[in-house]
Protein backbone atom coordinates (compact mmCIF):
# COMPACT_ATOMS: atom_id res chain seq x y z
CA UNK A 1 0.00 0.00 0.00
CA UNK A 2 1.42 3.38 -0.95
CA UNK A 3 1.94 5.94 1.74
CA UNK A 4 -0.65 8.72 1.74
CA UNK A 5 0.72 12.04 0.54
CA UNK A 6 0.06 14.87 2.93
CA UNK A 7 1.18 18.44 3.27
CA UNK A 8 2.43 19.96 6.49
CA UNK A 9 1.51 23.48 7.59
CA UNK A 10 4.08 26.23 7.06
CA UNK A 11 2.89 27.76 10.33
CA UNK A 12 2.89 25.00 13.02
CA UNK A 13 -0.46 24.00 14.46
CA UNK A 14 0.67 24.90 17.97
CA UNK A 15 1.51 28.46 16.92
CA UNK A 16 -0.33 31.32 18.65
CA UNK A 17 0.38 33.82 15.88
CA UNK A 18 -2.34 36.52 15.49
CA UNK A 19 -4.62 35.79 12.56
CA UNK A 20 -8.20 37.06 12.62
CA UNK A 21 -7.47 40.61 13.79
CA UNK A 22 -9.34 43.87 13.39
CA UNK A 23 -6.73 45.45 11.13
CA UNK A 24 -6.56 42.40 8.88
CA UNK A 25 -10.34 42.34 8.44
CA UNK A 26 -10.59 46.11 7.83
CA UNK A 27 -7.80 45.94 5.24
CA UNK A 28 -9.47 42.95 3.60
CA UNK A 29 -12.86 44.67 3.44
CA UNK A 30 -11.27 47.81 1.97
CA UNK A 31 -9.56 45.76 -0.74
CA UNK A 32 -12.80 43.85 -1.36
CA UNK A 33 -14.65 47.09 -2.08
CA UNK A 34 -12.02 48.33 -4.54
CA UNK A 35 -11.44 44.97 -6.25
CA UNK A 36 -15.17 44.24 -6.39
CA UNK A 37 -15.90 47.56 -8.07
CA UNK A 38 -13.05 47.04 -10.55
CA UNK A 39 -14.16 43.51 -11.40
CA UNK A 40 -17.78 44.58 -11.80
CA UNK A 41 -16.78 47.29 -14.27
CA UNK A 42 -14.39 45.03 -16.16
CA UNK A 43 -16.86 42.15 -16.32
CA UNK A 44 -19.75 44.25 -17.61
CA UNK A 45 -17.52 45.96 -20.17
CA UNK A 46 -15.36 43.07 -21.41
CA UNK A 47 -17.32 39.99 -20.37
CA UNK A 48 -14.51 38.64 -18.21
CA UNK A 49 -12.98 39.32 -14.81
CA UNK A 50 -9.56 38.97 -13.23
CA UNK A 51 -8.40 36.89 -10.29
CA UNK A 52 -8.03 39.19 -7.30
CA UNK A 53 -5.95 36.75 -5.27
CA UNK A 54 -2.54 37.96 -6.43
CA UNK A 55 -3.40 41.65 -6.23
CA UNK A 56 -4.79 41.44 -2.72
CA UNK A 57 -1.92 39.18 -1.61
CA UNK A 58 0.71 41.73 -2.67
CA UNK A 59 -1.18 44.75 -1.32
CA UNK A 60 -2.05 43.00 1.94
CA UNK A 61 1.54 41.91 2.46
CA UNK A 62 2.91 45.39 1.69
CA UNK A 63 0.50 47.17 4.06
CA UNK A 64 0.73 44.73 6.96
CA UNK A 65 4.52 44.50 6.80
CA UNK A 66 4.64 48.22 7.60
CA UNK A 67 2.52 47.43 10.68
CA UNK A 68 4.67 44.40 11.58
CA UNK A 69 1.73 42.13 10.82
CA UNK A 70 2.00 38.36 10.84
CA UNK A 71 1.86 35.88 7.99
CA UNK A 72 -1.60 34.69 9.02
CA UNK A 73 -2.89 38.27 9.19
CA UNK A 74 -1.69 38.80 5.62
CA UNK A 75 -3.45 35.61 4.60
CA UNK A 76 -6.69 36.71 6.28
CA UNK A 77 -6.61 40.14 4.60
CA UNK A 78 -5.93 38.57 1.20
CA UNK A 79 -8.74 36.07 1.60
CA UNK A 80 -11.29 38.71 2.60
CA UNK A 81 -10.10 41.06 -0.15
CA UNK A 82 -10.22 38.48 -2.92
CA UNK A 83 -13.80 37.59 -1.98
CA UNK A 84 -14.89 41.04 -3.16
CA UNK A 85 -13.93 40.19 -6.72
CA UNK A 86 -15.64 36.81 -6.52
CA UNK A 87 -18.91 38.26 -5.23
CA UNK A 88 -18.85 40.91 -7.96
CA UNK A 89 -18.32 38.21 -10.58
CA UNK A 90 -21.28 36.23 -9.26
CA UNK A 91 -23.45 39.34 -9.38
CA UNK A 92 -22.61 40.68 -12.83
CA UNK A 93 -22.94 37.32 -14.56
CA UNK A 94 -26.33 36.48 -13.05
CA UNK A 95 -28.32 39.57 -12.09
CA UNK A 96 -28.41 41.12 -15.61
CA UNK A 97 -30.30 38.00 -16.71
CA UNK A 98 -33.34 39.31 -14.83
CA UNK A 99 -33.31 42.41 -17.02
CA UNK A 100 -32.42 40.63 -20.28
CA UNK A 101 -35.22 38.07 -19.78
CA UNK A 102 -37.71 40.91 -19.02
CA UNK A 103 -38.35 39.48 -15.55
CA UNK A 104 -37.44 42.95 -14.27
CA UNK A 105 -38.50 45.56 -16.85
CA UNK A 106 -37.05 48.24 -14.56
CA UNK A 107 -33.76 47.06 -13.11
CA UNK A 108 -32.91 50.02 -10.86
CA UNK A 109 -35.57 49.80 -8.17
CA UNK A 110 -35.33 49.44 -4.40
CA UNK A 111 -37.24 46.16 -4.50
CA UNK A 112 -34.88 44.63 -7.04
CA UNK A 113 -31.86 45.90 -5.13
CA UNK A 114 -33.06 44.20 -1.95
CA UNK A 115 -33.84 40.96 -3.80
CA UNK A 116 -30.41 41.01 -5.42
CA UNK A 117 -28.81 41.51 -2.01
CA UNK A 118 -30.70 38.56 -0.55
CA UNK A 119 -29.78 36.34 -3.52
CA UNK A 120 -26.07 37.16 -3.18
CA UNK A 121 -26.08 36.68 0.59
CA UNK A 122 -27.86 33.33 0.33
CA UNK A 123 -25.58 32.11 -2.44
CA UNK A 124 -22.46 33.32 -0.61
CA UNK A 125 -23.36 31.57 2.62
CA UNK A 126 -24.21 28.38 0.75
CA UNK A 127 -20.81 28.45 -0.93
CA UNK A 128 -19.08 28.92 2.43
CA UNK A 129 -20.90 25.92 3.87
CA UNK A 130 -19.92 23.73 0.91
CA UNK A 131 -16.29 24.86 1.13
CA UNK A 132 -16.32 24.00 4.83
CA UNK A 133 -17.07 20.40 3.89
CA UNK A 134 -14.65 20.31 0.94
CA UNK A 135 -11.72 22.34 2.23
CA UNK A 136 -9.92 19.75 4.31
CA UNK A 137 -10.16 17.05 1.66
CA UNK A 138 -8.97 19.32 -1.15
CA UNK A 139 -6.18 20.97 0.83
CA UNK A 140 -4.73 17.68 2.02
CA UNK A 141 -4.85 16.08 -1.44
CA UNK A 142 -1.33 16.73 -2.72
CA UNK A 143 -2.24 15.65 -6.27
CA UNK A 144 -4.38 18.72 -6.92
CA UNK A 145 -2.18 21.59 -8.17
CA UNK A 146 -4.19 24.66 -7.03
CA UNK A 147 -1.92 27.04 -9.02
CA UNK A 148 -3.72 30.19 -7.89
CA UNK A 149 -3.72 29.20 -4.23
CA UNK A 150 -0.11 28.03 -4.29
CA UNK A 151 0.94 31.29 -5.95
CA UNK A 152 -0.84 33.31 -3.24
CA UNK A 153 0.76 31.29 -0.46
CA UNK A 154 4.20 31.65 -2.06
CA UNK A 155 3.75 35.42 -2.18
CA UNK A 156 3.09 35.49 1.56
CA UNK A 157 5.91 33.09 2.39
CA UNK A 158 8.34 34.99 0.18
CA UNK A 159 7.64 38.19 2.09
CA UNK A 160 8.39 36.42 5.38
CA UNK A 161 11.87 35.32 4.34
CA UNK A 162 13.41 38.75 4.44
CA UNK A 163 13.69 41.94 2.43
CA UNK A 164 15.64 40.24 -0.37
CA UNK A 165 12.75 38.00 -1.38
CA UNK A 166 10.31 40.90 -1.06
CA UNK A 167 12.56 42.89 -3.38
CA UNK A 168 12.39 40.13 -5.97
CA UNK A 169 8.61 40.02 -5.62
CA UNK A 170 8.07 43.72 -6.20
CA UNK A 171 10.71 43.74 -8.94
CA UNK A 172 8.57 41.17 -10.74
CA UNK A 173 5.56 43.46 -10.35
CA UNK A 174 7.56 46.32 -11.85
CA UNK A 175 8.80 44.25 -14.80
CA UNK A 176 5.26 43.06 -15.50
CA UNK A 177 3.97 46.64 -15.41
CA UNK A 178 6.77 47.73 -17.78
CA UNK A 179 5.92 45.11 -20.41
CA UNK A 180 2.22 45.85 -20.02
CA UNK A 181 2.98 49.50 -20.73
CA UNK A 182 4.88 48.51 -23.88
CA UNK A 183 1.80 46.67 -25.11
CA UNK A 184 -0.61 49.47 -24.18
CA UNK A 185 1.52 52.11 -25.95
CA UNK A 186 1.78 49.90 -29.08
CA UNK A 187 5.54 49.43 -28.77
CA UNK A 188 4.98 45.66 -28.73
CA UNK A 189 2.04 44.01 -30.50
CA UNK A 190 -0.43 42.37 -28.15
CA UNK A 191 -1.25 39.80 -30.83
CA UNK A 192 -1.51 39.35 -34.56
CA UNK A 193 -3.54 37.53 -37.15
CA UNK A 194 -3.20 37.15 -40.90
CA UNK A 195 -5.11 35.38 -43.65
CA UNK A 196 -2.78 33.37 -45.88
CA UNK A 197 -4.20 32.86 -49.37
CA UNK A 198 -3.80 29.40 -50.88
CA UNK A 199 -4.79 27.88 -54.21
CA UNK A 200 -8.15 26.57 -53.08
CA UNK A 201 -8.78 28.49 -49.92
CA UNK A 202 -7.37 30.55 -47.10
CA UNK A 203 -5.71 29.84 -43.76
CA UNK A 204 -6.18 32.12 -40.78
CA UNK A 205 -2.91 32.45 -38.85
CA UNK A 206 -3.37 33.78 -35.34
CA UNK A 207 -0.57 34.45 -32.89
CA UNK A 208 -0.89 34.08 -29.12
CA UNK A 209 -1.49 37.20 -27.07
CA UNK A 210 1.55 38.83 -25.50
CA UNK A 211 0.87 39.62 -21.88
CA UNK A 212 2.93 39.45 -18.65
CA UNK A 213 -0.06 37.70 -17.08
CA UNK A 214 0.23 34.80 -19.54
CA UNK A 215 3.92 34.33 -18.79
CA UNK A 216 3.28 34.54 -15.05
CA UNK A 217 0.45 32.03 -15.13
CA UNK A 218 2.51 29.69 -17.30
CA UNK A 219 5.34 29.83 -14.79
CA UNK A 220 2.98 29.21 -11.89
CA UNK A 221 1.14 26.21 -13.31
CA UNK A 222 4.25 24.59 -14.77
CA UNK A 223 5.02 22.86 -18.08
CA UNK A 224 2.43 20.07 -17.77
CA UNK A 225 -0.63 22.21 -17.08
CA UNK A 226 0.71 24.93 -19.37
CA UNK A 227 0.94 22.42 -22.22
CA UNK A 228 -2.62 21.27 -21.53
CA UNK A 229 -3.85 24.85 -21.58
CA UNK A 230 -2.00 25.60 -24.83
CA UNK A 231 -3.26 22.40 -26.45
CA UNK A 232 -6.79 23.43 -25.57
CA UNK A 233 -6.32 26.68 -27.46
CA UNK A 234 -4.85 24.84 -30.44
CA UNK A 235 -7.74 22.37 -30.40
CA UNK A 236 -10.30 25.18 -30.23
CA UNK A 237 -8.84 27.41 -32.95
CA UNK A 238 -7.01 24.84 -35.05
CA UNK A 239 -9.66 22.12 -35.25
CA UNK A 240 -13.08 22.82 -33.76
CA UNK A 241 -13.57 26.40 -35.00
CA UNK A 242 -12.66 25.81 -38.68
CA UNK A 243 -14.39 22.40 -38.69
CA UNK A 244 -17.67 23.83 -37.39
CA UNK A 245 -17.43 26.81 -39.75
CA UNK A 246 -16.89 24.45 -42.66
CA UNK A 247 -20.01 22.39 -41.94
CA UNK A 248 -22.05 25.56 -41.36
CA UNK A 249 -21.15 27.08 -44.73
CA UNK A 250 -20.07 24.19 -46.93
CA UNK A 251 -23.11 24.62 -49.20
CA UNK A 252 -22.41 28.29 -49.87
CA UNK A 253 -18.97 29.42 -48.62
CA UNK A 254 -19.01 32.46 -50.90
CA UNK A 255 -21.79 33.94 -48.77
CA UNK A 256 -19.30 34.67 -46.01
CA UNK A 257 -17.62 38.00 -46.72
CA UNK A 258 -15.45 38.18 -43.58
CA UNK A 259 -14.05 34.84 -42.48
CA UNK A 260 -12.15 36.33 -39.55
CA UNK A 261 -15.38 37.68 -38.07
CA UNK A 262 -17.18 34.42 -38.88
CA UNK A 263 -14.55 32.24 -37.20
CA UNK A 264 -14.53 34.53 -34.18
CA UNK A 265 -18.33 34.26 -34.01
CA UNK A 266 -18.15 30.45 -34.18
CA UNK A 267 -15.62 30.43 -31.37
CA UNK A 268 -17.70 32.76 -29.19
CA UNK A 269 -21.08 31.16 -29.80
CA UNK A 270 -20.23 27.46 -30.13
CA UNK A 271 -16.69 26.45 -29.20
CA UNK A 272 -16.65 28.27 -25.87
CA UNK A 273 -19.73 26.35 -24.76
CA UNK A 274 -18.05 23.09 -25.73
CA UNK A 275 -15.20 24.14 -23.44
CA UNK A 276 -17.67 24.86 -20.63
CA UNK A 277 -19.16 21.40 -21.14
CA UNK A 278 -15.68 19.93 -20.89
CA UNK A 279 -15.12 21.83 -17.67
CA UNK A 280 -18.33 20.45 -16.18
CA UNK A 281 -17.46 16.91 -17.22
CA UNK A 282 -14.03 17.38 -15.65
CA UNK A 283 -15.65 18.61 -12.45
CA UNK A 284 -17.95 15.58 -12.28
CA UNK A 285 -15.04 13.26 -13.02
CA UNK A 286 -12.87 14.89 -10.35
CA UNK A 287 -15.63 14.52 -7.77
CA UNK A 288 -16.10 10.90 -8.81
CA UNK A 289 -12.40 10.18 -8.33
CA UNK A 290 -12.48 11.95 -4.98
CA UNK A 291 -15.59 10.21 -3.70
CA UNK A 292 -13.62 8.19 -1.15
CA UNK A 293 -11.68 11.25 -0.02
CA UNK A 294 -14.89 13.26 0.35
CA UNK A 295 -16.45 10.50 2.42
CA UNK A 296 -13.29 10.26 4.53
CA UNK A 297 -13.25 14.02 5.05
CA UNK A 298 -16.87 14.15 6.17
CA UNK A 299 -16.29 11.16 8.44
CA UNK A 300 -13.31 12.97 9.97
CA UNK A 301 -15.45 16.07 10.53
CA UNK A 302 -18.00 14.01 12.44
CA UNK A 303 -15.20 12.39 14.45
CA UNK A 304 -13.86 15.82 15.44
CA UNK A 305 -17.41 16.77 16.42
CA UNK A 306 -17.68 13.72 18.67
CA UNK A 307 -14.27 14.38 20.22
CA UNK A 308 -15.19 17.99 20.91
CA UNK A 309 -18.51 16.98 22.49
CA UNK A 310 -16.78 14.34 24.63
CA UNK A 311 -14.04 16.76 25.71
CA UNK A 312 -11.23 14.56 24.36
CA UNK A 313 -8.69 17.32 23.93
CA UNK A 314 -8.48 20.46 21.86
CA UNK A 315 -8.63 20.25 18.07
CA UNK A 316 -5.41 21.53 16.42
CA UNK A 317 -5.63 25.01 14.93
CA UNK A 318 -5.06 23.72 11.39
CA UNK A 319 -7.97 21.28 11.70
CA UNK A 320 -10.58 23.74 12.90
CA UNK A 321 -13.51 24.48 10.64
CA UNK A 322 -17.04 25.67 10.98
CA UNK A 323 -18.59 22.77 12.84
CA UNK A 324 -20.46 20.36 10.62
CA UNK A 325 -23.26 20.50 13.19
CA UNK A 326 -23.76 24.06 11.96
CA UNK A 327 -22.90 23.73 8.28
CA UNK A 328 -25.40 20.98 7.46
CA UNK A 329 -28.41 22.71 9.13
CA UNK A 330 -27.43 26.01 7.49
CA UNK A 331 -27.36 24.27 4.08
CA UNK A 332 -30.88 23.03 4.85
CA UNK A 333 -32.07 26.53 5.76
CA UNK A 334 -30.47 27.98 2.62
CA UNK A 335 -32.25 25.36 0.52
CA UNK A 336 -35.58 26.46 1.98
CA UNK A 337 -34.73 30.11 1.30
CA UNK A 338 -33.82 29.23 -2.30
CA UNK A 339 -37.21 27.55 -2.65
CA UNK A 340 -38.95 30.80 -1.65
CA UNK A 341 -36.67 32.87 -3.91
CA UNK A 342 -37.45 30.68 -6.91
CA UNK A 343 -41.09 30.67 -5.89
CA UNK A 344 -41.08 34.46 -6.06
CA UNK A 345 -40.13 34.30 -9.75
CA UNK A 346 -42.04 31.19 -10.84
CA UNK A 347 -45.17 31.62 -8.76
CA UNK A 348 -45.52 27.82 -8.48
CA UNK A 349 -44.23 25.35 -5.91
CA UNK A 350 -43.14 22.46 -8.17
CA UNK A 351 -40.78 24.46 -10.44
CA UNK A 352 -39.40 26.30 -7.41
CA UNK A 353 -38.64 23.02 -5.61
CA UNK A 354 -37.00 21.53 -8.70
CA UNK A 355 -34.89 24.65 -9.23
CA UNK A 356 -33.81 24.65 -5.58
CA UNK A 357 -32.63 21.03 -5.80
CA UNK A 358 -30.82 21.64 -9.09
CA UNK A 359 -29.07 24.71 -7.69
CA UNK A 360 -28.11 22.79 -4.55
CA UNK A 361 -26.41 20.08 -6.62
CA UNK A 362 -24.77 22.50 -9.03
CA UNK A 363 -23.69 24.71 -6.15
CA UNK A 364 -21.83 21.80 -4.57
CA UNK A 365 -20.15 20.95 -7.89
CA UNK A 366 -19.05 24.51 -8.60
CA UNK A 367 -17.90 24.91 -5.01
CA UNK A 368 -15.62 21.94 -5.60
CA UNK A 369 -14.38 23.48 -8.86
CA UNK A 370 -13.74 26.92 -7.40
CA UNK A 371 -12.39 25.75 -4.05
CA UNK A 372 -8.92 25.75 -5.62
CA UNK A 373 -8.80 29.51 -5.08
CA UNK A 374 -10.97 29.64 -1.99
CA UNK A 375 -8.98 27.17 0.08
CA UNK A 376 -5.79 29.20 -0.20
CA UNK A 377 -6.70 30.72 3.17
CA UNK A 378 -5.86 27.33 4.61
CA UNK A 379 -3.05 26.61 2.20
CA UNK A 380 -0.02 28.33 3.73
CA UNK A 381 1.65 24.97 3.37
CA UNK A 382 5.07 23.60 2.55
CA UNK A 383 5.22 20.19 0.92
CA UNK A 384 7.54 17.92 2.85
C-alpha positions in Angstrom: 0.0 0.0 0.0 1.4 3.4 -1.0 1.9 5.9 1.7 -0.6 8.7 1.7 0.7 12.0 0.5 0.1 14.9 2.9 1.2 18.4 3.3 2.4 20.0 6.5 1.5 23.5 7.6 4.1 26.2 7.1 2.9 27.8 10.3 2.9 25.0 13.0 -0.5 24.0 14.5 0.7 24.9 18.0 1.5 28.5 16.9 -0.3 31.3 18.6 0.4 33.8 15.9 -2.3 36.5 15.5 -4.6 35.8 12.6 -8.2 37.1 12.6 -7.5 40.6 13.8 -9.3 43.9 13.4 -6.7 45.5 11.1 -6.6 42.4 8.9 -10.3 42.3 8.4 -10.6 46.1 7.8 -7.8 45.9 5.2 -9.5 42.9 3.6 -12.9 44.7 3.4 -11.3 47.8 2.0 -9.6 45.8 -0.7 -12.8 43.8 -1.4 -14.7 47.1 -2.1 -12.0 48.3 -4.5 -11.4 45.0 -6.3 -15.2 44.2 -6.4 -15.9 47.6 -8.1 -13.0 47.0 -10.6 -14.2 43.5 -11.4 -17.8 44.6 -11.8 -16.8 47.3 -14.3 -14.4 45.0 -16.2 -16.9 42.2 -16.3 -19.7 44.2 -17.6 -17.5 46.0 -20.2 -15.4 43.1 -21.4 -17.3 40.0 -20.4 -14.5 38.6 -18.2 -13.0 39.3 -14.8 -9.6 39.0 -13.2 -8.4 36.9 -10.3 -8.0 39.2 -7.3 -5.9 36.8 -5.3 -2.5 38.0 -6.4 -3.4 41.7 -6.2 -4.8 41.4 -2.7 -1.9 39.2 -1.6 0.7 41.7 -2.7 -1.2 44.7 -1.3 -2.1 43.0 1.9 1.5 41.9 2.5 2.9 45.4 1.7 0.5 47.2 4.1 0.7 44.7 7.0 4.5 44.5 6.8 4.6 48.2 7.6 2.5 47.4 10.7 4.7 44.4 11.6 1.7 42.1 10.8 2.0 38.4 10.8 1.9 35.9 8.0 -1.6 34.7 9.0 -2.9 38.3 9.2 -1.7 38.8 5.6 -3.5 35.6 4.6 -6.7 36.7 6.3 -6.6 40.1 4.6 -5.9 38.6 1.2 -8.7 36.1 1.6 -11.3 38.7 2.6 -10.1 41.1 -0.2 -10.2 38.5 -2.9 -13.8 37.6 -2.0 -14.9 41.0 -3.2 -13.9 40.2 -6.7 -15.6 36.8 -6.5 -18.9 38.3 -5.2 -18.9 40.9 -8.0 -18.3 38.2 -10.6 -21.3 36.2 -9.3 -23.5 39.3 -9.4 -22.6 40.7 -12.8 -22.9 37.3 -14.6 -26.3 36.5 -13.0 -28.3 39.6 -12.1 -28.4 41.1 -15.6 -30.3 38.0 -16.7 -33.3 39.3 -14.8 -33.3 42.4 -17.0 -32.4 40.6 -20.3 -35.2 38.1 -19.8 -37.7 40.9 -19.0 -38.4 39.5 -15.5 -37.4 42.9 -14.3 -38.5 45.6 -16.9 -37.0 48.2 -14.6 -33.8 47.1 -13.1 -32.9 50.0 -10.9 -35.6 49.8 -8.2 -35.3 49.4 -4.4 -37.2 46.2 -4.5 -34.9 44.6 -7.0 -31.9 45.9 -5.1 -33.1 44.2 -2.0 -33.8 41.0 -3.8 -30.4 41.0 -5.4 -28.8 41.5 -2.0 -30.7 38.6 -0.6 -29.8 36.3 -3.5 -26.1 37.2 -3.2 -26.1 36.7 0.6 -27.9 33.3 0.3 -25.6 32.1 -2.4 -22.5 33.3 -0.6 -23.4 31.6 2.6 -24.2 28.4 0.8 -20.8 28.4 -0.9 -19.1 28.9 2.4 -20.9 25.9 3.9 -19.9 23.7 0.9 -16.3 24.9 1.1 -16.3 24.0 4.8 -17.1 20.4 3.9 -14.7 20.3 0.9 -11.7 22.3 2.2 -9.9 19.7 4.3 -10.2 17.0 1.7 -9.0 19.3 -1.1 -6.2 21.0 0.8 -4.7 17.7 2.0 -4.9 16.1 -1.4 -1.3 16.7 -2.7 -2.2 15.6 -6.3 -4.4 18.7 -6.9 -2.2 21.6 -8.2 -4.2 24.7 -7.0 -1.9 27.0 -9.0 -3.7 30.2 -7.9 -3.7 29.2 -4.2 -0.1 28.0 -4.3 0.9 31.3 -5.9 -0.8 33.3 -3.2 0.8 31.3 -0.5 4.2 31.6 -2.1 3.7 35.4 -2.2 3.1 35.5 1.6 5.9 33.1 2.4 8.3 35.0 0.2 7.6 38.2 2.1 8.4 36.4 5.4 11.9 35.3 4.3 13.4 38.8 4.4 13.7 41.9 2.4 15.6 40.2 -0.4 12.7 38.0 -1.4 10.3 40.9 -1.1 12.6 42.9 -3.4 12.4 40.1 -6.0 8.6 40.0 -5.6 8.1 43.7 -6.2 10.7 43.7 -8.9 8.6 41.2 -10.7 5.6 43.5 -10.4 7.6 46.3 -11.9 8.8 44.3 -14.8 5.3 43.1 -15.5 4.0 46.6 -15.4 6.8 47.7 -17.8 5.9 45.1 -20.4 2.2 45.9 -20.0 3.0 49.5 -20.7 4.9 48.5 -23.9 1.8 46.7 -25.1 -0.6 49.5 -24.2 1.5 52.1 -25.9 1.8 49.9 -29.1 5.5 49.4 -28.8 5.0 45.7 -28.7 2.0 44.0 -30.5 -0.4 42.4 -28.1 -1.2 39.8 -30.8 -1.5 39.4 -34.6 -3.5 37.5 -37.2 -3.2 37.1 -40.9 -5.1 35.4 -43.7 -2.8 33.4 -45.9 -4.2 32.9 -49.4 -3.8 29.4 -50.9 -4.8 27.9 -54.2 -8.2 26.6 -53.1 -8.8 28.5 -49.9 -7.4 30.6 -47.1 -5.7 29.8 -43.8 -6.2 32.1 -40.8 -2.9 32.4 -38.9 -3.4 33.8 -35.3 -0.6 34.5 -32.9 -0.9 34.1 -29.1 -1.5 37.2 -27.1 1.6 38.8 -25.5 0.9 39.6 -21.9 2.9 39.4 -18.6 -0.1 37.7 -17.1 0.2 34.8 -19.5 3.9 34.3 -18.8 3.3 34.5 -15.0 0.4 32.0 -15.1 2.5 29.7 -17.3 5.3 29.8 -14.8 3.0 29.2 -11.9 1.1 26.2 -13.3 4.3 24.6 -14.8 5.0 22.9 -18.1 2.4 20.1 -17.8 -0.6 22.2 -17.1 0.7 24.9 -19.4 0.9 22.4 -22.2 -2.6 21.3 -21.5 -3.8 24.8 -21.6 -2.0 25.6 -24.8 -3.3 22.4 -26.4 -6.8 23.4 -25.6 -6.3 26.7 -27.5 -4.8 24.8 -30.4 -7.7 22.4 -30.4 -10.3 25.2 -30.2 -8.8 27.4 -33.0 -7.0 24.8 -35.0 -9.7 22.1 -35.3 -13.1 22.8 -33.8 -13.6 26.4 -35.0 -12.7 25.8 -38.7 -14.4 22.4 -38.7 -17.7 23.8 -37.4 -17.4 26.8 -39.7 -16.9 24.4 -42.7 -20.0 22.4 -41.9 -22.1 25.6 -41.4 -21.1 27.1 -44.7 -20.1 24.2 -46.9 -23.1 24.6 -49.2 -22.4 28.3 -49.9 -19.0 29.4 -48.6 -19.0 32.5 -50.9 -21.8 33.9 -48.8 -19.3 34.7 -46.0 -17.6 38.0 -46.7 -15.5 38.2 -43.6 -14.0 34.8 -42.5 -12.1 36.3 -39.5 -15.4 37.7 -38.1 -17.2 34.4 -38.9 -14.5 32.2 -37.2 -14.5 34.5 -34.2 -18.3 34.3 -34.0 -18.2 30.4 -34.2 -15.6 30.4 -31.4 -17.7 32.8 -29.2 -21.1 31.2 -29.8 -20.2 27.5 -30.1 -16.7 26.5 -29.2 -16.7 28.3 -25.9 -19.7 26.4 -24.8 -18.0 23.1 -25.7 -15.2 24.1 -23.4 -17.7 24.9 -20.6 -19.2 21.4 -21.1 -15.7 19.9 -20.9 -15.1 21.8 -17.7 -18.3 20.4 -16.2 -17.5 16.9 -17.2 -14.0 17.4 -15.7 -15.7 18.6 -12.5 -17.9 15.6 -12.3 -15.0 13.3 -13.0 -12.9 14.9 -10.3 -15.6 14.5 -7.8 -16.1 10.9 -8.8 -12.4 10.2 -8.3 -12.5 12.0 -5.0 -15.6 10.2 -3.7 -13.6 8.2 -1.1 -11.7 11.2 0.0 -14.9 13.3 0.3 -16.5 10.5 2.4 -13.3 10.3 4.5 -13.2 14.0 5.0 -16.9 14.1 6.2 -16.3 11.2 8.4 -13.3 13.0 10.0 -15.4 16.1 10.5 -18.0 14.0 12.4 -15.2 12.4 14.5 -13.9 15.8 15.4 -17.4 16.8 16.4 -17.7 13.7 18.7 -14.3 14.4 20.2 -15.2 18.0 20.9 -18.5 17.0 22.5 -16.8 14.3 24.6 -14.0 16.8 25.7 -11.2 14.6 24.4 -8.7 17.3 23.9 -8.5 20.5 21.9 -8.6 20.2 18.1 -5.4 21.5 16.4 -5.6 25.0 14.9 -5.1 23.7 11.4 -8.0 21.3 11.7 -10.6 23.7 12.9 -13.5 24.5 10.6 -17.0 25.7 11.0 -18.6 22.8 12.8 -20.5 20.4 10.6 -23.3 20.5 13.2 -23.8 24.1 12.0 -22.9 23.7 8.3 -25.4 21.0 7.5 -28.4 22.7 9.1 -27.4 26.0 7.5 -27.4 24.3 4.1 -30.9 23.0 4.8 -32.1 26.5 5.8 -30.5 28.0 2.6 -32.3 25.4 0.5 -35.6 26.5 2.0 -34.7 30.1 1.3 -33.8 29.2 -2.3 -37.2 27.6 -2.6 -39.0 30.8 -1.7 -36.7 32.9 -3.9 -37.4 30.7 -6.9 -41.1 30.7 -5.9 -41.1 34.5 -6.1 -40.1 34.3 -9.7 -42.0 31.2 -10.8 -45.2 31.6 -8.8 -45.5 27.8 -8.5 -44.2 25.3 -5.9 -43.1 22.5 -8.2 -40.8 24.5 -10.4 -39.4 26.3 -7.4 -38.6 23.0 -5.6 -37.0 21.5 -8.7 -34.9 24.6 -9.2 -33.8 24.6 -5.6 -32.6 21.0 -5.8 -30.8 21.6 -9.1 -29.1 24.7 -7.7 -28.1 22.8 -4.5 -26.4 20.1 -6.6 -24.8 22.5 -9.0 -23.7 24.7 -6.1 -21.8 21.8 -4.6 -20.2 20.9 -7.9 -19.1 24.5 -8.6 -17.9 24.9 -5.0 -15.6 21.9 -5.6 -14.4 23.5 -8.9 -13.7 26.9 -7.4 -12.4 25.7 -4.1 -8.9 25.8 -5.6 -8.8 29.5 -5.1 -11.0 29.6 -2.0 -9.0 27.2 0.1 -5.8 29.2 -0.2 -6.7 30.7 3.2 -5.9 27.3 4.6 -3.0 26.6 2.2 0.0 28.3 3.7 1.7 25.0 3.4 5.1 23.6 2.5 5.2 20.2 0.9 7.5 17.9 2.9 
